[in-house]
Amino acid sequence: MPREIVTVDGSSFSFREYELPPLGAQDVRVRVAFAAPKHGTEAHVITGSPFDEKRWDAELRMFLPKEAGGAPGRRAERNIGNTVVGVVIAVGAQVARFKVGDRVFAYGPIRETHQAPESAWRLADGQSDEDAVCNDPAHVAFVAVRDGNIRIGDTVAVYGLGAIGLLAAQIARAGGARRLFAVDPIAIRRDYAAAHGADQTFDPRACDAALEIKRATGNKGVDVSIETSGNARALHDAIRCIRQCGTVVHVPWGPKDCSALRLDEEFHLNRPRIIGSQCWEGWGNPDRDYPLWDGARQRDTVADLFRSGLITGKGLVTPIVPFEQAHDALAAIFSRPETTIKVGVTF
């Protein structure tokens, strides 16, 4: 039987056998060759989210209290993973877009064999394995850059250099950003940013990064800052480093603890525009330029950016480990984040 990787709390991982359902008429079955989790989302799900305590009312678009009664349930074992890349080994009778032998990718957990409807899969032609598993964070980053209305000549700061932040930096540069600053406490992430478009990088533990960015821009600040870390101090600094009436694009879940976010300081005096950047069909949020831009066009454009070499996942997926040895690397996402950017798993 095929195996997948599972965890309860992110501190330890194990293999679990599973069975695939019979192949449906519209299903595509894939032997997985490469896979990756999405660090921020995995941490958010494992450590708890608003959905654990409240219910989302789609009509009101509000979180409301859950029905009273019942003690919180014990956290269940769950799989981990965001994207899989592999080769088609079987197709259902009605599948028209794919054939056995095609190289494809889709959302899915880290497992040896994956099966999903034809509509879930995309051809990976022209993209490396690293590029393919970076399509999802690149889509988030692409929308963030567009939400910030970054144009040729703009100055930009990116706070938080996980996969989304690093890809946002690449996309902002490709889109015309004249000067780009990148901020993160983890050295390997700053090094990657410096090698892929950032003019200057800053460790917020070693300096006042927002002040340094102001000084580097003639005391003016950047036109747009993009915050991807979900850290309240980072969001506060993303506000501090912009020009008067500049734009802050807020991407992540959180922050949960906002004690370091001071809205009575620069926010009050400099009149920034803060944009929430969660454009995803699952939340019912179309692109701000819909219908000119829909989800399919966004994702097709991101794939083309990878194929053309304007952005890359090479080196960003770090470390890359074999499936049999993935447990420690996955645990390091939570316990030793300084050793990772985006974990990749080979089969």
Long-range contacts (C-beta under 8 A, 24 or more apart in sequence): 2-111, 2-112, 2-113, 3-111, 3-112, 4-79, 4-109, 4-110, 4-111, 4-112, 5-79, 5-80, 5-81, 5-109, 5-110, 5-111, 5-323, 5-326, 5-327, 5-330, 5-345, 6-77, 6-78, 6-79, 6-80, 7-46, 7-77, 7-78, 7-80, 7-330, 8-75, 8-76, 8-77, 8-78, 9-46, 9-75, 10-42, 10-43, 10-46, 10-47, 10-330, 10-331, 10-333, 10-334, 11-331, 11-334, 11-335, 12-327, 12-331, 13-80, 13-326, 13-327, 13-330, 13-331, 14-327, 16-77, 16-79, 18-111, 20-113, 20-115, 21-115, 23-90, 23-91, 23-92, 23-115, 24-92, 24-117, 25-92, 25-93, 25-94, 25-95, 26-92, 26-94, 26-95, 26-117, 26-118, 26-119, 27-91, 27-92, 27-95, 27-115, 27-116, 27-117, 27-118, 28-88, 28-90, 28-91, 28-92, 28-95, 28-98, 28-104, 28-115, 28-116, 28-117, 28-118, 28-120, 28-121, 29-88, 29-89, 29-90, 29-91, 29-113, 29-114, 29-115, 30-84, 30-86, 30-87, 30-88, 30-89, 30-104, 30-106, 30-113, 30-114, 30-115, 30-121, 31-86, 31-87, 31-89, 31-112, 31-113, 31-347, 32-84, 32-85, 32-86, 32-108, 32-110, 32-111, 32-112, 32-113, 32-114, 32-347, 33-85, 33-86, 33-87, 33-129, 33-346, 33-347, 34-84, 34-85, 34-86, 34-129, 34-130, 34-132, 34-133, 34-344, 34-345, 34-346, 34-347, 35-81, 35-83, 35-84, 35-85, 35-108, 35-109, 35-110, 35-111, 35-133, 35-344, 35-345, 35-347, 36-81, 36-82, 36-83, 36-110, 36-133, 36-134, 36-317, 36-342, 36-343, 36-344, 36-345, 37-80, 37-81, 37-82, 37-110, 37-330, 37-333, 37-342, 37-343, 38-82, 38-83, 38-136, 38-137, 38-163, 39-162, 39-163, 39-333, 39-337, 39-340, 39-342, 39-343, 40-162, 40-164, 40-228, 40-230, 40-252, 40-253, 41-82, 41-253, 42-80, 42-82, 42-333, 43-333, 43-334, 44-253, 44-254, 45-78, 46-334, 49-253, 58-284, 61-284, 79-109, 79-110, 79-111, 80-109, 80-110, 80-330, 81-108, 81-109, 81-110, 81-111, 82-107, 82-108, 82-133, 82-136, 83-107, 83-108, 83-132, 83-133, 83-135, 83-136, 84-108, 84-109, 84-110, 84-111, 84-114, 84-133, 85-124, 85-129, 85-132, 85-133, 86-114, 86-347, 89-113, 91-118, 92-118, 94-118, 97-121, 98-123, 105-132, 105-133, 105-135, 107-136, 110-323, 110-326, 110-345, 112-323, 112-347, 122-299, 122-303, 126-303, 126-306, 126-307, 127-303, 127-306, 127-307, 128-313, 128-314, 129-344, 129-346, 130-312, 130-313, 130-314, 130-315, 130-316, 130-317, 130-320, 130-344, 131-306, 131-307, 131-312, 131-313, 131-314, 132-313, 133-313, 133-317, 133-342, 133-344, 134-163, 134-167, 134-306, 134-313, 134-316, 134-317, 134-342, 135-299, 135-302, 135-303, 135-306, 137-162, 137-163, 137-164, 137-167, 137-342, 138-167, 138-171, 138-302, 138-305, 138-306, 138-311, 138-313, 139-298, 139-299, 139-302, 140-164, 140-251, 140-277, 141-165, 141-167, 141-168, 141-170, 141-171, 141-228, 141-251, 142-167, 142-171, 142-298, 142-301, 142-302, 142-305, 143-277, 143-279, 143-287, 143-298, 144-168, 144-226, 144-228, 144-249, 144-251, 144-277, 145-171, 145-172, 145-175, 145-226, 145-249, 146-287, 146-288, 146-289, 146-293, 147-249, 147-275, 147-277, 147-279, 147-288, 148-172, 148-224, 148-226, 148-247, 148-249, 148-275, 148-277, 149-224, 149-247, 150-175, 150-176, 150-177, 150-223, 150-224, 151-175, 151-176, 152-176, 152-178, 153-178, 154-178, 154-222, 154-223, 154-224, 155-179, 155-180, 155-181, 155-217, 155-221, 155-222, 155-223, 155-224, 156-180, 156-181, 156-222, 156-223, 156-224, 156-225, 156-226, 157-181, 157-182, 157-183, 157-213, 157-222, 157-224, 157-225, 157-226, 157-238, 157-241, 157-242, 158-182, 158-183, 158-193, 158-198, 158-225, 158-226, 158-228, 159-183, 159-184, 159-209, 159-225, 159-226, 159-227, 159-228, 159-229, 159-231, 159-234, 159-235, 159-237, 159-238, 160-184, 160-227, 160-228, 160-229, 160-230, 160-231, 160-234, 160-252, 161-186, 161-189, 161-190, 161-192, 161-193, 161-228, 161-341, 162-189, 162-228, 162-229, 162-341, 162-342, 163-316, 163-341, 163-342, 164-228, 164-251, 164-252, 165-189, 165-193, 165-226, 165-228, 165-229, 166-192, 166-193, 166-196, 166-316, 166-341, 167-311, 167-316, 168-226, 168-228, 168-251, 169-193, 169-196, 169-197, 169-198, 170-196, 170-197, 170-310, 170-311, 170-312, 171-305, 171-311, 172-197, 172-224, 172-226, 173-197, 174-305, 174-310, 174-311, 179-216, 179-217, 179-222, 181-209, 181-213, 181-216, 181-222, 181-241, 183-209, 183-213, 183-234, 183-237, 184-229, 186-337, 186-338, 187-338, 188-318, 188-338, 188-339, 188-341, 189-341, 192-315, 192-316, 192-318, 192-341, 195-315, 196-312, 204-233, 204-234, 204-237, 209-237, 209-241, 210-237, 210-238, 210-240, 210-241, 211-240, 213-241, 214-240, 214-241, 217-243, 221-246, 222-246, 223-247, 224-248, 224-249, 225-249, 226-251, 227-251, 227-252, 228-252, 230-254, 230-255, 231-255, 231-260, 232-257, 232-258, 232-259, 232-260, 232-261, 233-260, 233-261, 235-261, 236-260, 236-261, 236-262, 236-265, 239-266, 239-267, 239-270, 239-272, 239-274, 240-265, 240-266, 242-270, 242-272, 243-270, 244-270, 244-271, 245-270, 245-271, 245-272, 245-273, 246-270, 246-272, 246-273, 247-272, 247-273, 247-274, 247-275, 248-272, 248-273, 248-274, 248-275, 249-275, 249-277, 250-274, 250-275, 250-276, 250-277, 251-277, 251-278, 313-342, 316-341, 316-342, 317-341, 317-342, 317-343, 317-344, 318-342, 318-343, 318-344, 319-343, 319-344, 320-344, 320-345, 320-346, 321-345, 321-346, 322-346, 322-347, 323-347
